Amino acid sequence: MSGDSSQCNASDLVERVASFIKAKFEAESSGHDWHHIRRVWQLAKQIARREGANEEVVELGALVHDIADWKFHDGDDAVGPREAGRLLANEGASLSVIEQVVEIVATISYKGAGVKTEMASLEGKCVQDADRLDAIGAIGIARCFAYGGHANRLMYDPDVPPVMHATAEAYKTAKGTSLNHFYEKLFLLKGRMNTETGKELAESRHRYMEVFVDRFLEEWGTGAGSV
């Protein structure tokens, strides 16, 4: 660790925020738990280093990105940014850092196939890519079905087709099946990565999902072309 006091302070802030978030989300069971946040945190740091982003802002953004997800607050997009700002202020973060992190939290969520959620900063792009990487691949598959069970969604129904939601409201109120979520979101994420690092890391995870869904449909007995 460097002897620079600002670096020490930044590190201390990140560790305090991490401890708070770990305690808050350790027992969460919908796939948005502490382990998800920790993976996003580590991925975001990896991306930030390769892309040259401000690591303090990236780490804090990753740690608080799910502090109050709209999915668990009646679709309210304002809760997350507000709670993130409050926590960072309580922990002594600078106004500049708070503003940057709050912007990340406000913009990070996927809101439908037809809705753009473009990050304004490189730091936001790193965090968004990390969050999206954890939504795809083997972990993403597990999280998709974990959340589906939590939300009382059917695993799959051949008579319910995927919907490419044109608005955030349509996406928020959708009641589709877990398998449809692959078509409505997960298969689209590779093409929405912001950074070159994110794009590179997404390739193998995306291919793994394609193989899984093909096999799922084969075992279901409908054939891969029926969705």
C-alpha positions as CSV (number, residue, x, y, z in Angstrom):
1,M,0.0,0.0,0.0
2,S,1.3,3.4,-0.9
3,G,2.0,6.0,1.8
4,D,-0.1,8.6,0.0
5,S,-2.8,9.7,2.4
6,S,-5.5,10.2,-0.2
7,Q,-5.0,6.6,-1.4
8,C,-5.2,5.4,2.2
9,N,-8.4,7.3,2.7
10,A,-9.9,6.1,-0.5
11,S,-9.0,2.5,0.4
12,D,-10.5,3.0,3.9
13,L,-13.7,4.4,2.4
14,V,-14.1,1.4,0.0
15,E,-13.5,-1.1,2.8
16,R,-16.1,0.6,5.1
17,V,-18.7,0.7,2.3
18,A,-17.9,-3.0,1.5
19,S,-18.5,-4.0,5.1
20,F,-21.8,-2.2,5.2
21,I,-23.0,-3.8,1.9
22,K,-21.8,-7.3,2.9
23,A,-23.8,-7.1,6.2
24,K,-26.9,-5.8,4.3
25,F,-26.9,-8.4,1.5
26,E,-25.3,-11.5,2.9
27,A,-28.6,-13.4,3.4
28,E,-30.3,-12.2,0.2
29,S,-31.5,-15.1,-1.9
30,S,-32.7,-13.8,-5.3
31,G,-29.3,-13.7,-7.0
32,H,-28.7,-10.1,-5.9
33,D,-26.7,-11.1,-2.8
34,W,-23.4,-10.0,-1.4
35,H,-21.6,-12.6,-3.6
36,H,-23.0,-11.0,-6.7
37,I,-21.9,-7.6,-5.5
38,R,-18.5,-8.9,-4.6
39,R,-18.1,-10.5,-8.1
40,V,-19.2,-7.3,-9.8
41,W,-16.7,-5.3,-7.6
42,Q,-13.8,-7.6,-8.6
43,L,-14.7,-7.6,-12.3
44,A,-15.2,-3.8,-12.2
45,K,-11.7,-3.4,-10.7
46,Q,-10.2,-5.6,-13.4
47,I,-11.9,-3.7,-16.2
48,A,-11.0,-0.3,-14.6
49,R,-7.3,-1.2,-14.5
50,R,-7.3,-2.2,-18.2
51,E,-9.3,0.7,-19.3
52,G,-7.6,3.4,-17.2
53,A,-10.6,4.5,-15.1
54,N,-10.7,6.0,-11.6
55,E,-10.6,2.9,-9.4
56,E,-12.1,4.5,-6.3
57,V,-15.2,5.6,-8.2
58,V,-15.5,2.3,-9.9
59,E,-15.1,0.3,-6.7
60,L,-17.7,2.4,-4.9
61,G,-20.1,2.3,-7.8
62,A,-19.8,-1.5,-8.0
63,L,-20.3,-1.9,-4.3
64,V,-23.5,0.2,-4.1
65,H,-25.0,-0.5,-7.5
66,D,-27.7,-2.8,-6.0
67,I,-28.1,-0.9,-2.7
68,A,-31.9,-0.5,-3.4
69,D,-32.7,-2.1,-6.8
70,W,-36.0,-0.9,-8.3
71,K,-37.1,-4.5,-8.7
72,F,-37.4,-4.7,-5.0
73,H,-38.9,-1.3,-4.4
74,D,-42.1,-1.2,-6.6
75,G,-40.2,0.0,-9.7
76,D,-39.0,3.1,-8.0
77,D,-35.8,4.2,-9.8
78,A,-35.0,7.0,-7.3
79,V,-34.4,4.8,-4.2
80,G,-31.1,3.4,-5.3
81,P,-29.3,6.7,-6.1
82,R,-30.8,8.2,-2.9
83,E,-29.6,5.4,-0.7
84,A,-26.2,5.3,-2.4
85,G,-25.7,9.0,-1.8
86,R,-26.8,8.8,1.8
87,L,-24.4,5.9,2.6
88,L,-21.4,7.6,0.9
89,A,-22.1,10.9,2.6
90,N,-22.3,9.1,6.0
91,E,-19.0,7.4,5.3
92,G,-17.3,10.8,4.5
93,A,-17.0,10.5,0.7
94,S,-16.3,13.8,-1.2
95,L,-19.1,15.5,-3.0
96,S,-17.4,14.8,-6.3
97,V,-17.2,11.1,-5.7
98,I,-20.8,11.0,-4.4
99,E,-22.1,12.7,-7.5
100,Q,-20.2,10.3,-9.8
101,V,-21.3,7.2,-8.0
102,V,-24.9,8.3,-7.7
103,E,-24.9,8.9,-11.5
104,I,-23.7,5.3,-12.0
105,V,-26.4,3.9,-9.7
106,A,-29.1,5.9,-11.5
107,T,-28.1,4.7,-15.0
108,I,-26.8,1.1,-14.5
109,S,-30.0,-0.9,-14.8
110,Y,-31.2,-2.6,-17.9
111,K,-34.7,-1.3,-18.7
112,G,-35.8,-3.2,-21.8
113,A,-34.6,-4.3,-25.2
114,G,-35.8,-0.9,-26.7
115,V,-34.4,1.3,-24.0
116,K,-31.0,2.9,-24.0
117,T,-29.1,3.1,-20.7
118,E,-25.8,4.7,-21.8
119,M,-23.3,5.6,-19.2
120,A,-21.8,9.1,-19.4
121,S,-18.4,8.2,-17.7
122,L,-15.8,5.6,-18.2
123,E,-16.2,4.6,-14.6
124,G,-19.9,4.0,-15.2
125,K,-19.1,2.0,-18.2
126,C,-16.7,-0.2,-16.3
127,V,-19.3,-0.9,-13.5
128,Q,-22.1,-1.5,-16.0
129,D,-20.0,-4.0,-18.0
130,A,-19.1,-5.8,-14.8
131,D,-22.7,-6.0,-13.7
132,R,-23.8,-7.3,-17.1
133,L,-21.0,-9.9,-17.2
134,D,-22.3,-11.3,-13.9
135,A,-25.8,-11.6,-15.6
136,I,-24.5,-13.9,-18.3
137,G,-22.6,-17.1,-18.5
138,A,-22.9,-19.9,-15.9
139,I,-23.5,-17.6,-13.0
140,G,-25.9,-15.6,-15.1
141,I,-28.0,-18.7,-15.8
142,A,-28.1,-19.6,-12.1
143,R,-29.1,-16.0,-11.2
144,C,-31.8,-15.9,-13.8
145,F,-33.6,-19.0,-12.4
146,A,-32.9,-17.9,-8.8
147,Y,-34.6,-14.6,-9.4
148,G,-37.4,-16.3,-11.4
149,G,-38.2,-18.5,-8.5
150,H,-38.1,-15.5,-6.1
151,A,-40.5,-13.6,-8.4
152,N,-42.9,-16.7,-8.8
153,R,-42.2,-16.9,-12.5
154,L,-42.6,-20.0,-14.5
155,M,-39.4,-21.6,-15.6
156,Y,-40.7,-21.9,-19.2
157,D,-44.0,-22.0,-21.1
158,P,-43.8,-22.7,-24.9
159,D,-47.1,-20.8,-25.3
160,V,-45.7,-17.5,-23.8
161,P,-43.3,-15.9,-26.4
162,P,-40.5,-13.5,-25.5
163,V,-41.3,-9.8,-25.7
164,M,-38.9,-7.1,-26.8
165,H,-40.0,-4.4,-24.4
166,A,-40.0,-0.9,-26.0
167,T,-40.3,1.1,-22.8
168,A,-38.9,0.8,-19.2
169,E,-42.5,0.6,-17.9
170,A,-43.3,-2.4,-20.1
171,Y,-40.1,-4.1,-18.9
172,K,-40.8,-3.4,-15.3
173,T,-44.3,-4.8,-15.3
174,A,-43.6,-7.8,-17.5
175,K,-44.4,-11.2,-16.1
176,G,-42.7,-13.5,-18.6
177,T,-40.9,-16.8,-17.9
178,S,-37.3,-17.3,-16.8
179,L,-36.3,-18.8,-20.2
180,N,-37.8,-15.8,-22.0
181,H,-35.4,-13.6,-20.0
182,F,-32.6,-14.9,-22.1
183,Y,-34.1,-13.5,-25.3
184,E,-35.5,-10.3,-23.6
185,K,-32.2,-9.4,-21.9
186,L,-29.4,-11.8,-21.4
187,F,-28.6,-12.6,-25.1
188,L,-28.6,-8.9,-25.8
189,L,-26.0,-7.9,-23.2
190,K,-22.9,-9.0,-25.2
191,G,-23.8,-6.4,-27.8
192,R,-24.3,-3.7,-25.2
193,M,-20.9,-3.9,-23.5
194,N,-19.2,-0.5,-23.3
195,T,-15.5,-1.3,-23.0
196,E,-13.2,-3.4,-25.1
197,T,-12.4,-5.4,-21.9
198,G,-16.1,-6.0,-21.3
199,K,-16.7,-7.1,-24.9
200,E,-13.8,-9.6,-24.7
201,L,-14.9,-11.1,-21.4
202,A,-18.5,-11.4,-22.6
203,E,-17.8,-13.7,-25.6
204,S,-17.3,-17.0,-23.9
205,R,-20.1,-16.3,-21.4
206,H,-22.5,-15.6,-24.2
207,R,-21.6,-18.8,-26.0
208,Y,-22.1,-20.8,-22.9
209,M,-25.7,-19.4,-22.5
210,E,-26.4,-20.3,-26.2
211,V,-25.4,-23.9,-25.6
212,F,-27.4,-24.1,-22.4
213,V,-30.6,-22.7,-23.9
214,D,-30.3,-25.1,-26.9
215,R,-29.9,-28.0,-24.6
216,F,-32.7,-26.8,-22.3
217,L,-35.1,-26.7,-25.3
218,E,-33.9,-30.1,-26.6
219,E,-34.5,-31.7,-23.2
220,W,-37.9,-29.9,-22.9
221,G,-38.8,-31.7,-26.1
222,T,-39.9,-28.7,-28.2
223,G,-36.8,-28.3,-30.4
224,A,-34.5,-25.3,-30.4
225,G,-36.5,-23.6,-33.2
226,S,-39.8,-23.4,-31.3
227,V,-39.2,-20.2,-29.3
